[in-house]
């Protein structure tokens, strides 16, 4: 496989929970360029005399989830998953209810790509809303978006070969700052 190209969402996990099926053609990295401030002078028409960087470029992944298992809705929207009183081991959920208070959902995200890379996000705010049409040719959907935050340790996000994830990511969900990183042992070892 040519690792010079990134394509195809294979699996999205939030806090180690695979979120389920994502609607075809809905996944968008939602990349934004960095911001700059341009300082212009009356004496120099047509060009800035100084450009001051304000922020780096970033991503804010968004997608539409169509596999609405109750546990996945809770992971992305908060609220409560409900079980029958007889289901003391909580194996078969029977429903979900929305949160009554304002909830801020945070978590780490791993997006495994078909092309063999993984996008690693150690800390993000997760926002979602239930939508879609309840007709016989579409399904209800959970519209999701992640806003990346700078973690206390490490980088805000990174891209690595799925087969060679950093040991810091596997053990602590940290995207390393150093150029040379320890690679976690592969599952095939």
C-alpha positions as CSV (number, residue, x, y, z in Angstrom):
1,X,0.0,0.0,0.0
2,X,1.3,3.5,-0.9
3,X,1.6,5.4,2.4
4,X,2.0,8.7,0.5
5,X,-1.8,9.0,0.4
6,X,-4.3,9.0,3.2
7,X,-7.9,7.8,2.4
8,X,-10.8,5.8,3.6
9,X,-12.2,5.7,7.1
10,X,-11.8,2.2,8.6
11,X,-12.7,2.8,12.2
12,X,-13.3,5.7,14.5
13,X,-12.8,5.1,18.3
14,X,-13.6,7.5,21.1
15,X,-12.2,6.6,24.5
16,X,-11.6,3.0,23.1
17,X,-15.2,2.6,21.9
18,X,-15.6,2.0,18.2
19,X,-18.5,4.4,17.2
20,X,-20.0,2.3,14.5
21,X,-21.0,2.9,10.9
22,X,-20.5,6.3,9.4
23,X,-22.6,7.6,6.6
24,X,-21.0,7.2,3.2
25,X,-19.2,10.4,2.1
26,X,-19.9,12.2,5.4
27,X,-16.5,12.1,7.1
28,X,-14.6,15.4,6.7
29,X,-11.4,16.3,8.5
30,X,-12.7,19.9,8.4
31,X,-9.2,21.4,8.2
32,X,-8.6,25.0,8.9
33,X,-5.6,27.1,7.8
34,X,-3.6,28.9,10.5
35,X,-4.5,32.6,11.2
36,X,-2.3,35.5,10.6
37,X,-2.4,39.3,11.2
38,X,-1.3,41.4,8.3
39,X,0.1,44.8,9.2
40,X,-0.2,47.3,6.4
41,X,1.3,50.8,5.9
42,X,0.0,53.8,4.0
43,X,3.4,54.1,2.4
44,X,3.4,50.5,1.0
45,X,0.2,49.9,-1.1
46,X,-0.7,46.4,-2.1
47,X,1.3,44.4,0.4
48,X,1.7,43.9,4.1
49,X,4.8,45.2,5.8
50,X,4.6,42.6,8.5
51,X,2.8,39.3,8.8
52,X,2.3,38.0,12.4
53,X,1.3,34.3,12.8
54,X,-1.7,33.9,15.2
55,X,-2.3,30.2,15.1
56,X,-1.4,26.9,13.4
57,X,-3.7,25.1,11.1
58,X,-5.8,22.4,12.7
59,X,-8.5,19.9,12.0
60,X,-12.0,19.5,13.5
61,X,-13.3,16.1,12.2
62,X,-17.0,15.8,11.6
63,X,-19.1,12.9,10.4
64,X,-22.6,11.5,10.4
65,X,-23.1,8.3,12.5
66,X,-25.8,6.1,11.1
67,X,-25.4,3.0,13.4
68,X,-27.2,4.3,16.4
69,X,-26.6,1.8,19.2
70,X,-27.6,3.2,22.5
71,X,-24.0,2.9,23.9
72,X,-22.6,4.9,20.9
73,X,-25.2,7.6,21.3
74,X,-24.2,8.0,25.0
75,X,-20.5,8.1,24.1
76,X,-21.1,10.9,21.6
77,X,-24.0,12.8,23.2
78,X,-24.0,12.0,26.9
79,X,-27.2,11.0,28.6
80,X,-28.1,7.6,30.1
81,X,-28.3,4.1,28.6
82,X,-31.2,2.1,30.1
83,X,-31.4,-1.6,30.9
84,X,-34.3,-3.8,32.0
85,X,-34.2,-4.4,35.8
86,X,-33.6,-8.1,35.1
87,X,-30.5,-7.3,33.1
88,X,-28.2,-6.9,36.2
89,X,-25.1,-7.4,34.1
90,X,-26.1,-4.6,31.7
91,X,-25.6,-6.7,28.5
92,X,-28.8,-5.7,26.5
93,X,-29.6,-2.0,26.5
94,X,-33.3,-1.2,25.9
95,X,-33.0,2.6,25.5
96,X,-31.2,5.9,25.8
97,X,-32.3,9.3,27.2
98,X,-30.8,12.7,26.6
99,X,-28.9,14.5,29.4
100,X,-31.0,17.0,31.4
101,X,-27.9,19.2,32.3
102,X,-25.4,20.7,30.0
103,X,-22.7,18.1,29.3
104,X,-19.2,18.7,28.0
105,X,-18.0,15.4,26.5
106,X,-14.2,15.1,26.2
107,X,-12.1,12.2,25.1
108,X,-9.3,10.8,23.0
109,X,-9.9,9.8,19.4
110,X,-8.2,7.4,17.1
111,X,-9.2,7.4,13.4
112,X,-7.9,4.3,11.6
113,X,-7.7,4.7,7.8
114,X,-8.0,2.1,5.1
115,X,-4.7,3.4,3.7
116,X,-2.8,2.2,6.8
117,X,-2.4,5.3,8.9
118,X,-4.1,6.4,12.1
119,X,-5.0,10.0,13.1
120,X,-4.4,10.4,16.8
121,X,-6.2,13.1,18.8
122,X,-5.4,13.0,22.6
123,X,-8.0,15.5,23.7
124,X,-11.1,16.8,22.0
125,X,-14.5,18.1,22.9
126,X,-17.2,16.0,21.2
127,X,-20.4,17.6,20.0
128,X,-23.4,15.9,18.4
129,X,-27.1,16.2,17.7
130,X,-29.7,13.7,16.6
131,X,-31.0,14.4,13.1
132,X,-31.9,12.9,9.8
133,X,-35.3,12.0,8.3
134,X,-37.5,9.2,9.6
135,X,-38.6,7.9,6.2
136,X,-38.3,4.5,4.5
137,X,-35.3,5.5,2.4
138,X,-33.1,7.1,5.1
139,X,-32.2,6.6,8.7
140,X,-31.9,8.8,11.8
141,X,-28.4,10.1,12.2
142,X,-26.1,11.5,14.8
143,X,-24.3,14.6,13.4
144,X,-20.9,14.7,15.1
145,X,-18.0,17.2,15.3
146,X,-14.8,17.2,17.4
147,X,-13.0,20.3,18.5
148,X,-9.3,19.6,19.3
149,X,-7.8,21.0,22.6
150,X,-4.1,21.3,23.5
151,X,-3.4,18.5,26.0
152,X,-1.3,19.1,29.1
153,X,1.4,16.8,27.6
154,X,2.4,16.1,24.0
155,X,1.1,17.4,20.7
156,X,-2.6,18.2,19.9
157,X,-2.8,15.6,17.1
158,X,-0.7,13.5,14.8
159,X,-0.7,10.9,12.0
160,X,1.2,7.6,12.3
161,X,1.4,4.3,10.5
162,X,-1.3,2.1,12.2
163,X,1.2,-0.7,12.4
164,X,3.7,1.5,14.2
165,X,1.8,3.6,16.8
166,X,3.9,5.3,19.4
167,X,4.2,3.5,22.8
168,X,3.1,6.8,24.5
169,X,-0.1,6.7,22.5
170,X,-0.9,3.1,23.3
171,X,-0.2,3.4,27.0
172,X,-1.1,7.0,27.9
173,X,-2.8,8.5,24.8
174,X,-0.1,11.1,24.3
175,X,1.1,12.2,20.8
176,X,4.9,12.5,21.4
177,X,6.9,15.7,20.9
178,X,10.2,14.1,20.1
179,X,11.3,13.1,16.5
180,X,12.5,9.7,17.7
181,X,9.7,7.7,19.3
182,X,9.4,4.3,20.9
183,X,7.0,2.2,18.8
184,X,4.5,-0.1,20.6
185,X,5.0,-3.8,19.9
186,X,2.8,-4.9,17.1
187,X,-0.1,-7.3,17.8
188,X,1.6,-9.8,15.5
189,X,4.8,-10.0,17.7
